[in-house]
Every structure is written in C-alpha cells, then in structure tokens.
Amino acid sequence: MDFKFLVMPKRSSIPSSDPIEAAAEAIARLTGTEPAQPAKNAAAVSLGRLGGLKGGHARKKKLSKAQLRAIGKKGAAARWKKRSR
C-alpha cells in the first residue's frame, strides 16, 4: 500500500473573522482578481526597518553590565515563572 497519499493537506490560510473582509476575499476569488491591498509608504517602511535593525544593539550599548544583567534575570524569571491555571 502506498502511504504518500494519506497525508492530510496543509491549511493554505486561516479564514478571516471579519465578515466584510471575508466577503471581499470571496468575491475576489470568484472574479479571479486580487483583493486590493492598502499601499505602504516606502519611506516609512525603510525607516521602521532601520529602527528595528539597530534598536536592540543601540539599547544594549547604553546599558551598564549591571542593568543588562538585571534585565536578563527579570526575563528569565518571567519565562520560568509558574503559571496559575
């Protein structure tokens, strides 16, 4: 028996919970057109990426070793904290 066809297909996308957006996507699929995407400002995108690329390193340079250690300890404590359910 050949088992390669018994694998379930992966979900291509999660349907939108917004009914208007879901209707627009359904109409776009039926008509064969792409749904309209809002245009992004290229300058804002590049600035946001620039800030994201250097943000953590710039912050690390400003902090003393003691401050950096305290932040690390606090993060580790938060990750390993027992959660009440």
Phi and psi restraints in degrees (range 20) as a CNS / XPLOR table:
assign (resid 1 and name C) (resid 2 and name N)
       (resid 2 and name CA) (resid 2 and name C) 1.0 -94.5 20.0 2
assign (resid 2 and name N) (resid 2 and name CA)
       (resid 2 and name C) (resid 3 and name N) 1.0 117.0 20.0 2
assign (resid 2 and name C) (resid 3 and name N)
       (resid 3 and name CA) (resid 3 and name C) 1.0 -93.3 20.0 2
assign (resid 3 and name N) (resid 3 and name CA)
       (resid 3 and name C) (resid 4 and name N) 1.0 -4.5 20.0 2
assign (resid 3 and name C) (resid 4 and name N)
       (resid 4 and name CA) (resid 4 and name C) 1.0 -68.3 20.0 2
assign (resid 4 and name N) (resid 4 and name CA)
       (resid 4 and name C) (resid 5 and name N) 1.0 -17.1 20.0 2
assign (resid 4 and name C) (resid 5 and name N)
       (resid 5 and name CA) (resid 5 and name C) 1.0 -92.9 20.0 2
assign (resid 5 and name N) (resid 5 and name CA)
       (resid 5 and name C) (resid 6 and name N) 1.0 -3.8 20.0 2
assign (resid 5 and name C) (resid 6 and name N)
       (resid 6 and name CA) (resid 6 and name C) 1.0 -90.4 20.0 2
assign (resid 6 and name N) (resid 6 and name CA)
       (resid 6 and name C) (resid 7 and name N) 1.0 1.9 20.0 2
assign (resid 6 and name C) (resid 7 and name N)
       (resid 7 and name CA) (resid 7 and name C) 1.0 -79.4 20.0 2
assign (resid 7 and name N) (resid 7 and name CA)
       (resid 7 and name C) (resid 8 and name N) 1.0 134.2 20.0 2
assign (resid 7 and name C) (resid 8 and name N)
       (resid 8 and name CA) (resid 8 and name C) 1.0 -72.2 20.0 2
assign (resid 8 and name N) (resid 8 and name CA)
       (resid 8 and name C) (resid 9 and name N) 1.0 141.4 20.0 2
assign (resid 8 and name C) (resid 9 and name N)
       (resid 9 and name CA) (resid 9 and name C) 1.0 -69.7 20.0 2
assign (resid 9 and name N) (resid 9 and name CA)
       (resid 9 and name C) (resid 10 and name N) 1.0 149.5 20.0 2
assign (resid 9 and name C) (resid 10 and name N)
       (resid 10 and name CA) (resid 10 and name C) 1.0 -76.5 20.0 2
assign (resid 10 and name N) (resid 10 and name CA)
       (resid 10 and name C) (resid 11 and name N) 1.0 148.0 20.0 2
assign (resid 10 and name C) (resid 11 and name N)
       (resid 11 and name CA) (resid 11 and name C) 1.0 -70.4 20.0 2
assign (resid 11 and name N) (resid 11 and name CA)
       (resid 11 and name C) (resid 12 and name N) 1.0 128.4 20.0 2
assign (resid 11 and name C) (resid 12 and name N)
       (resid 12 and name CA) (resid 12 and name C) 1.0 -75.2 20.0 2
assign (resid 12 and name N) (resid 12 and name CA)
       (resid 12 and name C) (resid 13 and name N) 1.0 -35.6 20.0 2
assign (resid 12 and name C) (resid 13 and name N)
       (resid 13 and name CA) (resid 13 and name C) 1.0 -163.3 20.0 2
assign (resid 13 and name N) (resid 13 and name CA)
       (resid 13 and name C) (resid 14 and name N) 1.0 159.8 20.0 2
assign (resid 13 and name C) (resid 14 and name N)
       (resid 14 and name CA) (resid 14 and name C) 1.0 -93.1 20.0 2
assign (resid 14 and name N) (resid 14 and name CA)
       (resid 14 and name C) (resid 15 and name N) 1.0 128.0 20.0 2
assign (resid 14 and name C) (resid 15 and name N)
       (resid 15 and name CA) (resid 15 and name C) 1.0 -63.4 20.0 2
assign (resid 15 and name N) (resid 15 and name CA)
       (resid 15 and name C) (resid 16 and name N) 1.0 148.5 20.0 2
assign (resid 15 and name C) (resid 16 and name N)
       (resid 16 and name CA) (resid 16 and name C) 1.0 -71.8 20.0 2
assign (resid 16 and name N) (resid 16 and name CA)
       (resid 16 and name C) (resid 17 and name N) 1.0 145.2 20.0 2
assign (resid 16 and name C) (resid 17 and name N)
       (resid 17 and name CA) (resid 17 and name C) 1.0 -87.6 20.0 2
assign (resid 17 and name N) (resid 17 and name CA)
       (resid 17 and name C) (resid 18 and name N) 1.0 -10.6 20.0 2
assign (resid 17 and name C) (resid 18 and name N)
       (resid 18 and name CA) (resid 18 and name C) 1.0 -85.2 20.0 2
assign (resid 18 and name N) (resid 18 and name CA)
       (resid 18 and name C) (resid 19 and name N) 1.0 118.1 20.0 2
assign (resid 18 and name C) (resid 19 and name N)
       (resid 19 and name CA) (resid 19 and name C) 1.0 -63.3 20.0 2
assign (resid 19 and name N) (resid 19 and name CA)
       (resid 19 and name C) (resid 20 and name N) 1.0 -34.3 20.0 2
assign (resid 19 and name C) (resid 20 and name N)
       (resid 20 and name CA) (resid 20 and name C) 1.0 -68.6 20.0 2
assign (resid 20 and name N) (resid 20 and name CA)
       (resid 20 and name C) (resid 21 and name N) 1.0 -43.3 20.0 2
assign (resid 20 and name C) (resid 21 and name N)
       (resid 21 and name CA) (resid 21 and name C) 1.0 -64.8 20.0 2
assign (resid 21 and name N) (resid 21 and name CA)
       (resid 21 and name C) (resid 22 and name N) 1.0 -40.9 20.0 2
assign (resid 21 and name C) (resid 22 and name N)
       (resid 22 and name CA) (resid 22 and name C) 1.0 -62.9 20.0 2
assign (resid 22 and name N) (resid 22 and name CA)
       (resid 22 and name C) (resid 23 and name N) 1.0 -40.5 20.0 2
assign (resid 22 and name C) (resid 23 and name N)
       (resid 23 and name CA) (resid 23 and name C) 1.0 -65.3 20.0 2
assign (resid 23 and name N) (resid 23 and name CA)
       (resid 23 and name C) (resid 24 and name N) 1.0 -41.4 20.0 2
assign (resid 23 and name C) (resid 24 and name N)
       (resid 24 and name CA) (resid 24 and name C) 1.0 -63.7 20.0 2
assign (resid 24 and name N) (resid 24 and name CA)
       (resid 24 and name C) (resid 25 and name N) 1.0 -40.3 20.0 2
assign (resid 24 and name C) (resid 25 and name N)
       (resid 25 and name CA) (resid 25 and name C) 1.0 -65.7 20.0 2
assign (resid 25 and name N) (resid 25 and name CA)
       (resid 25 and name C) (resid 26 and name N) 1.0 -40.0 20.0 2
assign (resid 25 and name C) (resid 26 and name N)
       (resid 26 and name CA) (resid 26 and name C) 1.0 -64.6 20.0 2
assign (resid 26 and name N) (resid 26 and name CA)
       (resid 26 and name C) (resid 27 and name N) 1.0 -42.7 20.0 2
assign (resid 26 and name C) (resid 27 and name N)
       (resid 27 and name CA) (resid 27 and name C) 1.0 -65.3 20.0 2
assign (resid 27 and name N) (resid 27 and name CA)
       (resid 27 and name C) (resid 28 and name N) 1.0 -40.1 20.0 2
assign (resid 27 and name C) (resid 28 and name N)
       (resid 28 and name CA) (resid 28 and name C) 1.0 -63.2 20.0 2
assign (resid 28 and name N) (resid 28 and name CA)
       (resid 28 and name C) (resid 29 and name N) 1.0 -40.1 20.0 2
assign (resid 28 and name C) (resid 29 and name N)
       (resid 29 and name CA) (resid 29 and name C) 1.0 -66.0 20.0 2
assign (resid 29 and name N) (resid 29 and name CA)
       (resid 29 and name C) (resid 30 and name N) 1.0 -41.5 20.0 2
assign (resid 29 and name C) (resid 30 and name N)
       (resid 30 and name CA) (resid 30 and name C) 1.0 -67.2 20.0 2
assign (resid 30 and name N) (resid 30 and name CA)
       (resid 30 and name C) (resid 31 and name N) 1.0 -38.4 20.0 2
assign (resid 30 and name C) (resid 31 and name N)
       (resid 31 and name CA) (resid 31 and name C) 1.0 -87.5 20.0 2
assign (resid 31 and name N) (resid 31 and name CA)
       (resid 31 and name C) (resid 32 and name N) 1.0 -10.7 20.0 2
assign (resid 31 and name C) (resid 32 and name N)
       (resid 32 and name CA) (resid 32 and name C) 1.0 78.0 20.0 2
assign (resid 32 and name N) (resid 32 and name CA)
       (resid 32 and name C) (resid 33 and name N) 1.0 20.6 20.0 2
assign (resid 32 and name C) (resid 33 and name N)
       (resid 33 and name CA) (resid 33 and name C) 1.0 -107.7 20.0 2
assign (resid 33 and name N) (resid 33 and name CA)
       (resid 33 and name C) (resid 34 and name N) 1.0 164.1 20.0 2
assign (resid 33 and name C) (resid 34 and name N)
       (resid 34 and name CA) (resid 34 and name C) 1.0 -87.1 20.0 2
assign (resid 34 and name N) (resid 34 and name CA)
       (resid 34 and name C) (resid 35 and name N) 1.0 140.0 20.0 2
assign (resid 34 and name C) (resid 35 and name N)
       (resid 35 and name CA) (resid 35 and name C) 1.0 -66.6 20.0 2
assign (resid 35 and name N) (resid 35 and name CA)
       (resid 35 and name C) (resid 36 and name N) 1.0 144.7 20.0 2
assign (resid 35 and name C) (resid 36 and name N)
       (resid 36 and name CA) (resid 36 and name C) 1.0 -68.3 20.0 2
assign (resid 36 and name N) (resid 36 and name CA)
       (resid 36 and name C) (resid 37 and name N) 1.0 129.7 20.0 2
assign (resid 36 and name C) (resid 37 and name N)
       (resid 37 and name CA) (resid 37 and name C) 1.0 -105.6 20.0 2
assign (resid 37 and name N) (resid 37 and name CA)
       (resid 37 and name C) (resid 38 and name N) 1.0 139.0 20.0 2
assign (resid 37 and name C) (resid 38 and name N)
       (resid 38 and name CA) (resid 38 and name C) 1.0 -65.2 20.0 2
assign (resid 38 and name N) (resid 38 and name CA)
       (resid 38 and name C) (resid 39 and name N) 1.0 139.4 20.0 2
assign (resid 38 and name C) (resid 39 and name N)
       (resid 39 and name CA) (resid 39 and name C) 1.0 -73.0 20.0 2
assign (resid 39 and name N) (resid 39 and name CA)
       (resid 39 and name C) (resid 40 and name N) 1.0 141.1 20.0 2
assign (resid 39 and name C) (resid 40 and name N)
       (resid 40 and name CA) (resid 40 and name C) 1.0 -102.1 20.0 2
assign (resid 40 and name N) (resid 40 and name CA)
       (resid 40 and name C) (resid 41 and name N) 1.0 144.2 20.0 2
assign (resid 40 and name C) (resid 41 and name N)
       (resid 41 and name CA) (resid 41 and name C) 1.0 -77.9 20.0 2
assign (resid 41 and name N) (resid 41 and name CA)
       (resid 41 and name C) (resid 42 and name N) 1.0 116.9 20.0 2
assign (resid 41 and name C) (resid 42 and name N)
       (resid 42 and name CA) (resid 42 and name C) 1.0 -61.9 20.0 2
assign (resid 42 and name N) (resid 42 and name CA)
       (resid 42 and name C) (resid 43 and name N) 1.0 -36.8 20.0 2
assign (resid 42 and name C) (resid 43 and name N)
       (resid 43 and name CA) (resid 43 and name C) 1.0 -65.9 20.0 2
assign (resid 43 and name N) (resid 43 and name CA)
       (resid 43 and name C) (resid 44 and name N) 1.0 -42.1 20.0 2
assign (resid 43 and name C) (resid 44 and name N)
       (resid 44 and name CA) (resid 44 and name C) 1.0 -66.9 20.0 2
assign (resid 44 and name N) (resid 44 and name CA)
       (resid 44 and name C) (resid 45 and name N) 1.0 -38.7 20.0 2
assign (resid 44 and name C) (resid 45 and name N)
       (resid 45 and name CA) (resid 45 and name C) 1.0 -63.2 20.0 2
assign (resid 45 and name N) (resid 45 and name CA)
       (resid 45 and name C) (resid 46 and name N) 1.0 -45.5 20.0 2
assign (resid 45 and name C) (resid 46 and name N)
       (resid 46 and name CA) (resid 46 and name C) 1.0 -67.1 20.0 2
assign (resid 46 and name N) (resid 46 and name CA)
       (resid 46 and name C) (resid 47 and name N) 1.0 -38.0 20.0 2
assign (resid 46 and name C) (resid 47 and name N)
       (resid 47 and name CA) (resid 47 and name C) 1.0 -66.2 20.0 2
assign (resid 47 and name N) (resid 47 and name CA)
       (resid 47 and name C) (resid 48 and name N) 1.0 -41.7 20.0 2
assign (resid 47 and name C) (resid 48 and name N)
       (resid 48 and name CA) (resid 48 and name C) 1.0 -63.3 20.0 2
assign (resid 48 and name N) (resid 48 and name CA)
       (resid 48 and name C) (resid 49 and name N) 1.0 -40.1 20.0 2
assign (resid 48 and name C) (resid 49 and name N)
       (resid 49 and name CA) (resid 49 and name C) 1.0 -67.0 20.0 2
assign (resid 49 and name N) (resid 49 and name CA)
       (resid 49 and name C) (resid 50 and name N) 1.0 -40.7 20.0 2
assign (resid 49 and name C) (resid 50 and name N)
       (resid 50 and name CA) (resid 50 and name C) 1.0 -59.9 20.0 2
assign (resid 50 and name N) (resid 50 and name CA)
       (resid 50 and name C) (resid 51 and name N) 1.0 -47.5 20.0 2
assign (resid 50 and name C) (resid 51 and name N)
       (resid 51 and name CA) (resid 51 and name C) 1.0 -63.8 20.0 2
assign (resid 51 and name N) (resid 51 and name CA)
       (resid 51 and name C) (resid 52 and name N) 1.0 -38.3 20.0 2
assign (resid 51 and name C) (resid 52 and name N)
       (resid 52 and name CA) (resid 52 and name C) 1.0 -68.0 20.0 2
assign (resid 52 and name N) (resid 52 and name CA)
       (resid 52 and name C) (resid 53 and name N) 1.0 -33.5 20.0 2
assign (resid 52 and name C) (resid 53 and name N)
       (resid 53 and name CA) (resid 53 and name C) 1.0 -72.5 20.0 2
assign (resid 53 and name N) (resid 53 and name CA)
       (resid 53 and name C) (resid 54 and name N) 1.0 -34.6 20.0 2
assign (resid 53 and name C) (resid 54 and name N)
       (resid 54 and name CA) (resid 54 and name C) 1.0 -106.8 20.0 2
assign (resid 54 and name N) (resid 54 and name CA)
       (resid 54 and name C) (resid 55 and name N) 1.0 -3.2 20.0 2
assign (resid 54 and name C) (resid 55 and name N)
       (resid 55 and name CA) (resid 55 and name C) 1.0 -60.1 20.0 2
assign (resid 55 and name N) (resid 55 and name CA)
       (resid 55 and name C) (resid 56 and name N) 1.0 -51.4 20.0 2
assign (resid 55 and name C) (resid 56 and name N)
       (resid 56 and name CA) (resid 56 and name C) 1.0 -66.5 20.0 2
assign (resid 56 and name N) (resid 56 and name CA)
       (resid 56 and name C) (resid 57 and name N) 1.0 -39.1 20.0 2
assign (resid 56 and name C) (resid 57 and name N)
       (resid 57 and name CA) (resid 57 and name C) 1.0 -68.9 20.0 2
assign (resid 57 and name N) (resid 57 and name CA)
       (resid 57 and name C) (resid 58 and name N) 1.0 -40.0 20.0 2
assign (resid 57 and name C) (resid 58 and name N)
       (resid 58 and name CA) (resid 58 and name C) 1.0 -65.1 20.0 2
assign (resid 58 and name N) (resid 58 and name CA)
       (resid 58 and name C) (resid 59 and name N) 1.0 -40.0 20.0 2
assign (resid 58 and name C) (resid 59 and name N)
       (resid 59 and name CA) (resid 59 and name C) 1.0 -66.0 20.0 2
assign (resid 59 and name N) (resid 59 and name CA)
       (resid 59 and name C) (resid 60 and name N) 1.0 -41.2 20.0 2
assign (resid 59 and name C) (resid 60 and name N)
       (resid 60 and name CA) (resid 60 and name C) 1.0 -62.4 20.0 2
assign (resid 60 and name N) (resid 60 and name CA)
       (resid 60 and name C) (resid 61 and name N) 1.0 -37.5 20.0 2
assign (resid 60 and name C) (resid 61 and name N)
       (resid 61 and name CA) (resid 61 and name C) 1.0 -65.7 20.0 2
assign (resid 61 and name N) (resid 61 and name CA)
       (resid 61 and name C) (resid 62 and name N) 1.0 -33.5 20.0 2
assign (resid 61 and name C) (resid 62 and name N)
       (resid 62 and name CA) (resid 62 and name C) 1.0 -75.0 20.0 2
assign (resid 62 and name N) (resid 62 and name CA)
       (resid 62 and name C) (resid 63 and name N) 1.0 -27.7 20.0 2
assign (resid 62 and name C) (resid 63 and name N)
       (resid 63 and name CA) (resid 63 and name C) 1.0 -82.3 20.0 2
assign (resid 63 and name N) (resid 63 and name CA)
       (resid 63 and name C) (resid 64 and name N) 1.0 147.0 20.0 2
assign (resid 63 and name C) (resid 64 and name N)
       (resid 64 and name CA) (resid 64 and name C) 1.0 -78.5 20.0 2
assign (resid 64 and name N) (resid 64 and name CA)
       (resid 64 and name C) (resid 65 and name N) 1.0 168.0 20.0 2
assign (resid 64 and name C) (resid 65 and name N)
       (resid 65 and name CA) (resid 65 and name C) 1.0 -61.6 20.0 2
assign (resid 65 and name N) (resid 65 and name CA)
       (resid 65 and name C) (resid 66 and name N) 1.0 -37.6 20.0 2
assign (resid 65 and name C) (resid 66 and name N)
       (resid 66 and name CA) (resid 66 and name C) 1.0 -66.0 20.0 2
assign (resid 66 and name N) (resid 66 and name CA)
       (resid 66 and name C) (resid 67 and name N) 1.0 -42.2 20.0 2
assign (resid 66 and name C) (resid 67 and name N)
       (resid 67 and name CA) (resid 67 and name C) 1.0 -65.4 20.0 2
assign (resid 67 and name N) (resid 67 and name CA)
       (resid 67 and name C) (resid 68 and name N) 1.0 -41.8 20.0 2
assign (resid 67 and name C) (resid 68 and name N)
       (resid 68 and name CA) (resid 68 and name C) 1.0 -62.8 20.0 2
assign (resid 68 and name N) (resid 68 and name CA)
       (resid 68 and name C) (resid 69 and name N) 1.0 -41.2 20.0 2
assign (resid 68 and name C) (resid 69 and name N)
       (resid 69 and name CA) (resid 69 and name C) 1.0 -65.2 20.0 2
assign (resid 69 and name N) (resid 69 and name CA)
       (resid 69 and name C) (resid 70 and name N) 1.0 -41.7 20.0 2
assign (resid 69 and name C) (resid 70 and name N)
       (resid 70 and name CA) (resid 70 and name C) 1.0 -63.7 20.0 2
assign (resid 70 and name N) (resid 70 and name CA)
       (resid 70 and name C) (resid 71 and name N) 1.0 -41.1 20.0 2
assign (resid 70 and name C) (resid 71 and name N)
       (resid 71 and name CA) (resid 71 and name C) 1.0 -63.9 20.0 2
assign (resid 71 and name N) (resid 71 and name CA)
       (resid 71 and name C) (resid 72 and name N) 1.0 -42.0 20.0 2
assign (resid 71 and name C) (resid 72 and name N)
       (resid 72 and name CA) (resid 72 and name C) 1.0 -63.1 20.0 2
assign (resid 72 and name N) (resid 72 and name CA)
       (resid 72 and name C) (resid 73 and name N) 1.0 -42.6 20.0 2
assign (resid 72 and name C) (resid 73 and name N)
       (resid 73 and name CA) (resid 73 and name C) 1.0 -64.5 20.0 2
assign (resid 73 and name N) (resid 73 and name CA)
       (resid 73 and name C) (resid 74 and name N) 1.0 -40.9 20.0 2
assign (resid 73 and name C) (resid 74 and name N)
       (resid 74 and name CA) (resid 74 and name C) 1.0 -64.3 20.0 2
assign (resid 74 and name N) (resid 74 and name CA)
       (resid 74 and name C) (resid 75 and name N) 1.0 -41.3 20.0 2
assign (resid 74 and name C) (resid 75 and name N)
       (resid 75 and name CA) (resid 75 and name C) 1.0 -64.5 20.0 2
assign (resid 75 and name N) (resid 75 and name CA)
       (resid 75 and name C) (resid 76 and name N) 1.0 -42.4 20.0 2
assign (resid 75 and name C) (resid 76 and name N)
       (resid 76 and name CA) (resid 76 and name C) 1.0 -64.7 20.0 2
assign (resid 76 and name N) (resid 76 and name CA)
       (resid 76 and name C) (resid 77 and name N) 1.0 -40.5 20.0 2
assign (resid 76 and name C) (resid 77 and name N)
       (resid 77 and name CA) (resid 77 and name C) 1.0 -62.9 20.0 2
assign (resid 77 and name N) (resid 77 and name CA)
       (resid 77 and name C) (resid 78 and name N) 1.0 -39.6 20.0 2
assign (resid 77 and name C) (resid 78 and name N)
       (resid 78 and name CA) (resid 78 and name C) 1.0 -66.7 20.0 2
assign (resid 78 and name N) (resid 78 and name CA)
       (resid 78 and name C) (resid 79 and name N) 1.0 -38.2 20.0 2
assign (resid 78 and name C) (resid 79 and name N)
       (resid 79 and name CA) (resid 79 and name C) 1.0 -69.6 20.0 2
assign (resid 79 and name N) (resid 79 and name CA)
       (resid 79 and name C) (resid 80 and name N) 1.0 -35.1 20.0 2
assign (resid 79 and name C) (resid 80 and name N)
       (resid 80 and name CA) (resid 80 and name C) 1.0 -98.0 20.0 2
assign (resid 80 and name N) (resid 80 and name CA)
       (resid 80 and name C) (resid 81 and name N) 1.0 2.6 20.0 2
assign (resid 80 and name C) (resid 81 and name N)
       (resid 81 and name CA) (resid 81 and name C) 1.0 -64.1 20.0 2
assign (resid 81 and name N) (resid 81 and name CA)
       (resid 81 and name C) (resid 82 and name N) 1.0 141.2 20.0 2
assign (resid 81 and name C) (resid 82 and name N)
       (resid 82 and name CA) (resid 82 and name C) 1.0 -71.7 20.0 2
assign (resid 82 and name N) (resid 82 and name CA)
       (resid 82 and name C) (resid 83 and name N) 1.0 132.5 20.0 2
assign (resid 82 and name C) (resid 83 and name N)
       (resid 83 and name CA) (resid 83 and name C) 1.0 -100.7 20.0 2
assign (resid 83 and name N) (resid 83 and name CA)
       (resid 83 and name C) (resid 84 and name N) 1.0 135.4 20.0 2
assign (resid 83 and name C) (resid 84 and name N)
       (resid 84 and name CA) (resid 84 and name C) 1.0 -85.2 20.0 2
assign (resid 84 and name N) (resid 84 and name CA)
       (resid 84 and name C) (resid 85 and name N) 1.0 137.0 20.0 2
